[in-house]
Amino acid sequence: MIEKKCVLITGANKGIGYETARKLGAMGYRVFLGARDLQRGTVAAEKLNAEGIDANPVQLDVTDENSVRTAAERIFENEGKLDVLINNAGISGSQRMTPEEQPLTDMAAIYETNVFGPIRVTQAFIPLFKKAGRANVVMVSSGLGSLGWLSDPGNSYYRVNLLGYNSSKTALNAVTLSFAKHLAESGIKVNAADPGYTATEFNGHSGYRTVDQAAESVIWLATIDGDGPTGGFYFDGEPVPW
């Protein structure tokens, strides 16, 4: 009998995380839906179960060390390994502020979720990746984290000058590269995905891309084999400038 691969997705009870869970579940993965609110995670998992998907809710607040450790212990007890981690949870912070106005308290909250959260979760699950033999880690970043795009007046992102959110995604890209170099010899691939400007609750459904399109960008990196890339930043399979 072929052993099922398992994936943990943070912030998976809605939006891009949920659609990614649905698609990977349909591909045969056992899916662990990380959610700060376990009740919402349970409702999401039940919907996926009704589609025949092996979905399991996990209480997971990426800003809480105890929550992350407990989630890692639970998955280790149930599976003994983790094949794929998708660090999807993120917040936007107060977007209607100029860099001059944005308080450091808001910046700190953004970084706690968007930067320190993925670091905290990835560190906690490294022993489970190594038990799997090889694994894929996907950091859900943003084109707004690309310094190349943000500094190009010809790029549509140039005018989106969000101090907290943009810089948090740039920092996440640097985190991606650091983990990729560190884990390369262990057969663990670490990449960043730009899902694009997607219509979700996150942005008041103002995006031009669907969650289906966004999830495909993430799934490509989640399912690459041993010959796939590591330490890269991609949008729909194409490299994004750092």
N, C-alpha and C positions, 0 to 999 in steps of 0.2 A: 504494500500500500504506500502510495506517495504521500509524504508528510506535507501538510498544508503550510504554506508560508503565512506569516502573520505580520500585520502592520499596525502601528499606533499612529493616530492622527490627532494632534492637539486642536482644540477649538472645532471639533468635528460635528457638533449638533446642528449646524446650519451652514448655509452659504457654500463657499468653495470646498471647505473641509468635508461637509456632508456629501456633496456630489462626488468628491474624490473617493470617499468611503464607499459610496454606492457602486462606482465603477470598478474599484479594486475588488470589492466583494463579489461582483458579477464575474470577475476573472478568476475567482476561486480562493482569494485570500481570506484568512480569518481576520476580521477587522476589530480593532479596539478603538472605540470612539471616546477620546478624551474630552471632558466637558467640566467646566467649573461647577455648574449646577447639575448634580447627578440626575435629578428628575428629568431635566430637559434632555440629557444624554440618553436616559432610558427610553423616553418617548421616541427619540430619533432612531435608536437601535431597534425598537419594536416595529417601526415603519419599514426598516430595511429587512428585518426578519420576515416580515410579511411578503417580501419579494424573493424570499429564499436565500437571503444573504446571511452569512455567519457573522453577525454584528454583536459586539459586547460593550456596554457602557462602562466607562472608568471615570471616577471622580478625579479630575486633574486640573489643578490651578497652577499654571506655570510660574507664578510669582511666589509660591509657597513651597519651601523646601520639604516639609513633611508630606505634603500632598504628592509631590513628585516622587519621593522615596517610596511612599506606600504604593503608588501605581507601579513602580518598577518591581517591587517585591511581589505584587499580585501577578503581574505578567510572567515573572520568572517562575513563580509557583505553578502557574497554569500551563506555560509553554516551554519554559527552560531556555528561551532564546527570543530574539526579536530580529526579523529579517529586514524590516523597513520602518523608519521613523520619519514622519512628516511634521515638521515644526510649522504649523499653520496658524496658531493662535496669534492675534495681534490687535492693537488698538490704534486709533488715529489721533487721539488727543484733541486739544482745542485748535481746530484748523482755521477758524476765522480770526487769526491773530497774526500780526507781523512779527518778524524775529525780534524787533525792539520790544514788543509787548508780551511775548510768551513767558510766563513765569517758570522758574526752574522747577517748581513743584510739579507742573504739568509735564515738563521735559523728563523728570525723574520717573513719573508714572509710565510714560511711553517707553522709556528705556528698560524699565523693570519687566515689562511684558514682551517687547519686541526684540530686545537684545539679551538681557540677562536670563529671560525665560528659556529661549532656545539653548543657551549655554548650559543652564541648570539641567534641562531635560536630557540633552545630548550626553553630558557627563554621567548622569545617572544610569543611562542605558548602554554605555560602552561595553560593560561586561556581558550584556545580553547579545550585543552585536557579535562579539568574539565567540560566543557559544554557537552562533548561527554559522560560523565559518567565514561568511562574507555577508555584507549588508549594505543597504543604501540609505543615506540620510538626505532628506530634501528640506532646505530652508525656504519657506515661502517668503520671498523678498518682494521687490517692486521696482519698476522702471524708475520710480522717483528716488531710488537709491543709487542710480547710475550717475556718477559725477560727469562722465562723458556726455550723457544726454542733458543733464541739468545745466551744463555750461555751454551748450550749443544753442544759440539764438534761433536756429532753424528747426529745432526740435519742439514738438508740442508740449513737452514737459518743462521747458525752460521757464515758463511763466508761473509754474506751480511752486511757489517758494515757501514751503512749510518747514520751518526750522526743526521742530521736534521729530515729526514723522519721517521726513526725507533723510535726515542725518541718522535716524535709528536704523533705517534700511541699508544705508551705506555702511554703518557699523556691522550690521548683520552679514553683509557681504564679506567683510574682513574676517569675521568669525568663521564663516564658511571656509575660507581659504586656509585659515589656521588649522581647523580640525581636519581638513582634507589632507594637508601635508603630514600632520601627526598620525593619522590613521591609515595612510596609504599602504604601509607594509603589512597591515592586518587584513587587507582585502576589503576595507570599508570605504565606499565611495561617498563623498559629501559634496553636494552641489546646491546652488541657489536657483530658484525658479521665479521668473516674473510672470504672474498669471494674467497681466494686462488689466486695463481699467474695466472691471467686471461689475455688472449690475447686481448688487447685493445690499443687504440691510446696512452694511458697513458704510456705504456712500449714498444711502437713500435711493438705491436702485437707479443711480444716474449713469452707470457705466455703459459702454457700448458693446461689451462682450458678454456672452452668456456664461453661466457657471459650468456648462458642458465644455465650452472652449477653454476656460481657465483650468479646469481639472485635467484636461489632456496635457497641458504643459507640465503639470506636476507629475502626472502618472508616467510620462516618458522617463523622467529621472528616477522615479520610484522603482521602475522595472528594468533598468539597464542591467546588462550582464557584466561579467568580469572584464570584458574588453571596453566597456563604456567609459566616459570621461569622469574625471574628478577634479574638484577645485575650480569649477566653472560657474558661469552665470548665464542663464538661457531664457529666451522668450520664444515659444513655439519651436523649440529645437535649434534655434539659432543663437550664437553668442551675443551677449549684451556687453557693451563697454563698461568697464568698472567705473 
